[in-house]
């Protein structure tokens, strides 16, 4: 079964900010490679969304509604609903993910 992947504005903005940062810091070639990896992960969510693990920060709160796919060092946070996958957040996994998840995913 294929799922319809919907990318929230916040996740689109996350990817644009990551790419801008990488272009400045590492150059356009590295930024393009990282973007391709992120986009591949998004495309794969359409076929295999349940392969993602549950974020440990949310499991600690008893929340199992969200999953994550890791494209090192980035974490893509999403939720499956029916035949849809909703991508909410794309962020560097080295950040303070507990507060980031609370702000962006739990509070909407």
GROMACS elastic network, one bead per residue, 0.5 to 0.9 nm:
[ bonds ]
;  ai    aj funct       b0    kb
    1    46     6  0.85236   500
    1    47     6  0.67651   500
    1    48     6  0.87910   500
    1    83     6  0.82504   500
    2    45     6  0.88172   500
    2    46     6  0.54111   500
    2    47     6  0.50909   500
    2    48     6  0.81341   500
    2    83     6  0.73624   500
    2    84     6  0.88319   500
    3    45     6  0.74754   500
    3    47     6  0.63105   500
    3    48     6  0.84073   500
    3    49     6  0.79607   500
    3    80     6  0.88392   500
    3    82     6  0.83646   500
    3    84     6  0.51748   500
    3    85     6  0.64467   500
    4    45     6  0.87036   500
    4    46     6  0.60153   500
    4    83     6  0.62336   500
    4    85     6  0.60536   500
    4    86     6  0.84860   500
    5    42     6  0.75369   500
    5    43     6  0.78383   500
    5    45     6  0.69880   500
    5    46     6  0.58851   500
    5    83     6  0.87542   500
    5    84     6  0.58095   500
    5    86     6  0.60333   500
    5    87     6  0.72740   500
    6    84     6  0.71835   500
    6    85     6  0.60643   500
    6    87     6  0.61752   500
    6    88     6  0.88841   500
    7    10     6  0.81386   500
    7    11     6  0.62250   500
    7    12     6  0.65963   500
    7    42     6  0.87692   500
    7    85     6  0.83392   500
    7    86     6  0.60073   500
    7    88     6  0.66922   500
    7    89     6  0.87889   500
    8    11     6  0.52843   500
    8    12     6  0.64059   500
    8    13     6  0.86756   500
    8    86     6  0.70481   500
    8    87     6  0.59731   500
    8    88     6  0.54541   500
    8    89     6  0.78871   500
    9    12     6  0.50605   500
    9    13     6  0.61010   500
    9    14     6  0.85141   500
    9    88     6  0.80471   500
   10    13     6  0.50337   500
   10    14     6  0.60792   500
   10    15     6  0.87691   500
   10    87     6  0.89928   500
   10    88     6  0.65446   500
   10    89     6  0.65409   500
   10    90     6  0.83901   500
   10   104     6  0.82694   500
   11    15     6  0.63300   500
   11    16     6  0.86655   500
   11    76     6  0.84726   500
   11    77     6  0.89468   500
   11    87     6  0.66060   500
   11    88     6  0.53503   500
   11    90     6  0.54973   500
   11    91     6  0.85476   500
   12    15     6  0.52890   500
   12    16     6  0.63181   500
   12    17     6  0.87001   500
   12    88     6  0.88040   500
   12    89     6  0.83731   500
   12    90     6  0.81719   500
   13    16     6  0.50653   500
   13    17     6  0.61094   500
   13    18     6  0.85371   500
   13    90     6  0.88313   500
   14    17     6  0.51998   500
   14    18     6  0.61349   500
   14    19     6  0.86222   500
   14    89     6  0.69922   500
   14    90     6  0.56392   500
   14    91     6  0.66634   500
   15    18     6  0.50398   500
   15    19     6  0.61196   500
   15    20     6  0.85837   500
   15    35     6  0.76834   500
   15    38     6  0.82866   500
   15    89     6  0.89657   500
   15    90     6  0.65197   500
   15    91     6  0.80368   500
   16    19     6  0.51582   500
   16    20     6  0.61586   500
   16    21     6  0.85996   500
   17    20     6  0.50964   500
   17    21     6  0.61149   500
   17    22     6  0.85526   500
   18    21     6  0.51730   500
   18    22     6  0.61555   500
   18    23     6  0.86334   500
   18    31     6  0.82387   500
   18    35     6  0.86515   500
   18    90     6  0.87940   500
   18    91     6  0.79549   500
   18    92     6  0.84816   500
   19    22     6  0.50238   500
   19    23     6  0.60249   500
   19    24     6  0.85763   500
   19    28     6  0.84962   500
   19    31     6  0.55236   500
   19    32     6  0.77190   500
   19    34     6  0.79490   500
   19    35     6  0.69604   500
   20    23     6  0.51914   500
   20    24     6  0.63358   500
   20    25     6  0.86116   500
   20    31     6  0.79197   500
   21    24     6  0.52977   500
   21    25     6  0.60761   500
   21    26     6  0.81812   500
   21    31     6  0.83554   500
   22    26     6  0.51754   500
   22    27     6  0.63007   500
   22    28     6  0.73343   500
   22    30     6  0.70579   500
   22    31     6  0.51200   500
   22    32     6  0.88487   500
   22    34     6  0.86056   500
   23    26     6  0.55890   500
   23    29     6  0.79023   500
   23    30     6  0.74097   500
   23    31     6  0.54780   500
   23    32     6  0.84375   500
   24    27     6  0.59049   500
   24    28     6  0.79858   500
   24    31     6  0.89947   500
   26    29     6  0.78736   500
   26    30     6  0.60065   500
   26    31     6  0.69948   500
   27    30     6  0.58385   500
   27    31     6  0.63475   500
   27    32     6  0.87875   500
   28    32     6  0.59490   500
   28    33     6  0.85510   500
   29    32     6  0.51905   500
   29    33     6  0.62943   500
   29    34     6  0.87615   500
   30    33     6  0.50695   500
   30    34     6  0.62212   500
   30    35     6  0.85358   500
   31    34     6  0.52148   500
   31    35     6  0.60826   500
   31    36     6  0.86125   500
   32    35     6  0.50003   500
   32    36     6  0.61211   500
   32    37     6  0.86655   500
   33    36     6  0.51576   500
   33    37     6  0.63925   500
   33    38     6  0.88198   500
   34    37     6  0.50909   500
   34    38     6  0.63043   500
   34    39     6  0.86518   500
   34    71     6  0.86477   500
   35    38     6  0.50911   500
   35    39     6  0.60767   500
   35    40     6  0.84767   500
   36    39     6  0.50963   500
   36    40     6  0.59993   500
   36    41     6  0.85787   500
   37    40     6  0.51295   500
   37    41     6  0.63202   500
   37    42     6  0.87907   500
   37    71     6  0.68692   500
   38    41     6  0.51419   500
   38    42     6  0.63747   500
   38    43     6  0.87820   500
   38    71     6  0.65726   500
   38    74     6  0.82419   500
   38    76     6  0.83985   500
   38    90     6  0.88179   500
   39    43     6  0.61879   500
   39    44     6  0.85706   500
   40    43     6  0.50817   500
   40    44     6  0.61439   500
   40    45     6  0.87283   500
   41    44     6  0.50444   500
   41    45     6  0.63911   500
   41    69     6  0.73944   500
   41    70     6  0.84536   500
   41    71     6  0.73983   500
   41    76     6  0.84696   500
   42    45     6  0.52141   500
   42    46     6  0.72797   500
   42    69     6  0.89675   500
   42    76     6  0.84229   500
   42    87     6  0.82386   500
   43    46     6  0.56457   500
   43    47     6  0.76501   500
   44    47     6  0.54344   500
   44    48     6  0.59838   500
   44    49     6  0.73542   500
   45    48     6  0.51583   500
   45    50     6  0.81440   500
   45    51     6  0.84721   500
   45    52     6  0.86594   500
   45    69     6  0.87309   500
   45    85     6  0.71835   500
   46    49     6  0.64062   500
   46    84     6  0.82240   500
   46    85     6  0.72787   500
   47    50     6  0.89082   500
   48    51     6  0.57518   500
   48    52     6  0.81559   500
   49    52     6  0.62160   500
   49    67     6  0.83539   500
   49    69     6  0.88121   500
   49    78     6  0.88133   500
   49    79     6  0.87218   500
   49    80     6  0.72416   500
   49    85     6  0.72379   500
   50    53     6  0.77207   500
   50    67     6  0.78478   500
   50    80     6  0.80941   500
   51    67     6  0.86702   500
   51    68     6  0.87675   500
   51    69     6  0.79938   500
   52    67     6  0.54709   500
   52    68     6  0.50495   500
   52    69     6  0.50555   500
   52    70     6  0.82019   500
   52    78     6  0.89832   500
   53    56     6  0.86203   500
   53    66     6  0.84970   500
   53    67     6  0.52693   500
   53    68     6  0.54110   500
   53    69     6  0.68535   500
   54    57     6  0.85980   500
   54    58     6  0.73740   500
   54    59     6  0.67329   500
   54    63     6  0.86402   500
   54    64     6  0.64135   500
   54    65     6  0.80341   500
   54    66     6  0.60959   500
   54    68     6  0.59948   500
   54    69     6  0.89701   500
   54    77     6  0.89798   500
   55    58     6  0.54925   500
   55    59     6  0.63052   500
   55    60     6  0.87879   500
   55    63     6  0.89710   500
   55    64     6  0.83066   500
   55    66     6  0.71632   500
   55    67     6  0.60691   500
   55    68     6  0.60935   500
   55    77     6  0.80009   500
   56    60     6  0.61033   500
   56    61     6  0.87784   500
   57    60     6  0.53834   500
   57    61     6  0.70005   500
   57    63     6  0.88074   500
   57    97     6  0.74089   500
   57    98     6  0.57765   500
   57   101     6  0.80621   500
   58    61     6  0.51448   500
   58    62     6  0.64473   500
   58    63     6  0.51212   500
   58    64     6  0.69452   500
   58    65     6  0.87008   500
   58    66     6  0.78267   500
   58    98     6  0.79866   500
   58   101     6  0.80360   500
   58   102     6  0.89737   500
   59    63     6  0.51394   500
   59    64     6  0.60664   500
   60    63     6  0.74182   500
   61    64     6  0.88336   500
   63    66     6  0.73864   500
   64    67     6  0.76241   500
   65    78     6  0.87142   500
   65    79     6  0.61999   500
   65    80     6  0.76999   500
   66    77     6  0.67564   500
   66    78     6  0.55842   500
   66    80     6  0.74192   500
   66   105     6  0.89387   500
   67    76     6  0.82105   500
   67    77     6  0.57862   500
   67    78     6  0.54151   500
   67    79     6  0.60451   500
   67    80     6  0.81041   500
   68    75     6  0.63020   500
   68    76     6  0.52936   500
   68    78     6  0.61417   500
   68    79     6  0.85429   500
   69    74     6  0.83917   500
   69    75     6  0.58353   500
   69    76     6  0.52137   500
   69    77     6  0.68454   500
   69    78     6  0.83623   500
   70    73     6  0.70496   500
   70    74     6  0.57479   500
   70    76     6  0.62908   500
   70    77     6  0.88974   500
   70    93     6  0.82584   500
   71    74     6  0.50632   500
   71    75     6  0.62678   500
   71    76     6  0.77641   500
   72    75     6  0.73377   500
   72    92     6  0.81818   500
   72    93     6  0.77511   500
   73    91     6  0.83222   500
   73    92     6  0.55737   500
   73    93     6  0.54813   500
   73    94     6  0.71502   500
   74    90     6  0.65957   500
   74    91     6  0.53253   500
   74    93     6  0.51617   500
   74    94     6  0.82055   500
   75    89     6  0.77761   500
   75    90     6  0.56630   500
   75    91     6  0.55382   500
   75    92     6  0.62547   500
   75    93     6  0.55642   500
   76    87     6  0.71037   500
   76    88     6  0.76389   500
   76    89     6  0.56907   500
   76    91     6  0.68342   500
   77    86     6  0.86061   500
   77    87     6  0.60335   500
   77    88     6  0.57631   500
   77    89     6  0.50842   500
   77    90     6  0.64825   500
   77    91     6  0.86266   500
   77   101     6  0.88293   500
   77   105     6  0.84174   500
   78    85     6  0.66578   500
   78    86     6  0.53260   500
   78    88     6  0.54863   500
   78    89     6  0.71078   500
   79    84     6  0.83344   500
   79    85     6  0.57450   500
   79    86     6  0.52519   500
   79    87     6  0.67070   500
   79    88     6  0.78740   500
   80    83     6  0.73812   500
   80    84     6  0.58491   500
   80    86     6  0.63825   500
   80    87     6  0.89334   500
   81    84     6  0.51682   500
   81    85     6  0.62282   500
   81    86     6  0.76130   500
   82    85     6  0.81081   500
   87    90     6  0.80951   500
   88   104     6  0.76640   500
   88   105     6  0.67525   500
   89   101     6  0.83586   500
   89   104     6  0.73260   500
   89   105     6  0.75657   500
   90    93     6  0.89388   500
   91    94     6  0.85094   500
   91    95     6  0.76349   500
   91    97     6  0.85564   500
   91   100     6  0.89417   500
   92    95     6  0.58862   500
   92    97     6  0.87530   500
   93    96     6  0.79295   500
   93    97     6  0.69789   500
   94    97     6  0.77017   500
   95    98     6  0.87640   500
   95   100     6  0.80323   500
   96    99     6  0.60854   500
   96   100     6  0.63992   500
   96   101     6  0.88151   500
   97   101     6  0.58085   500
   97   102     6  0.83509   500
   98   101     6  0.53838   500
   98   102     6  0.63149   500
   98   103     6  0.88301   500
   99   102     6  0.50093   500
   99   103     6  0.61958   500
   99   104     6  0.85823   500
  100   103     6  0.52443   500
  100   104     6  0.60150   500
  100   105     6  0.78848   500
  101   104     6  0.52885   500
  101   105     6  0.51027   500
  101   106     6  0.64041   500
  101   107     6  0.84846   500
  102   105     6  0.58813   500
  102   107     6  0.61762   500
  102   108     6  0.86219   500
  103   106     6  0.63473   500
  103   107     6  0.55140   500
  103   108     6  0.71600   500
  104   107     6  0.60614   500
  104   108     6  0.55689   500
  105   108     6  0.52318   500
